Amino acid sequence: MANTSSAKKAVRKIAARTEINKARRSQFRTFVRKFEDAVVRGDKTAAQGAFRALEPQVMRAVTKGVLHKNTASRKISRLFRRLKMLCP
């Protein structure tokens, strides 16, 4: 348990930041799920639209510190490859 007032404040800040990051991570995963659902259905236009919506969300997650930039780059690359296989 935190003893000093600054340590107690740090605990509060970490808890608040954790909640914000959980929400951001959840939002990011929702966009990925929408894209994957469209790919599984084989709906090209929905998959393309979902990918266009997904890409800025991934980059936003990087700037907010939810994802590492290399992780985001790898995810975008793999998802785009799935989109290309769906839409030759």
Secondary structure, DSSP 8 states (H G I E B T S, - for coil): ---SHHHHHHHHHHHHHHHHHHHHHHHHHHHHHHHHHHHHHT-HHHHHHHHHHHHHHHHHHHHTTSS-HHHHHHHHHHHHHHHHHH--
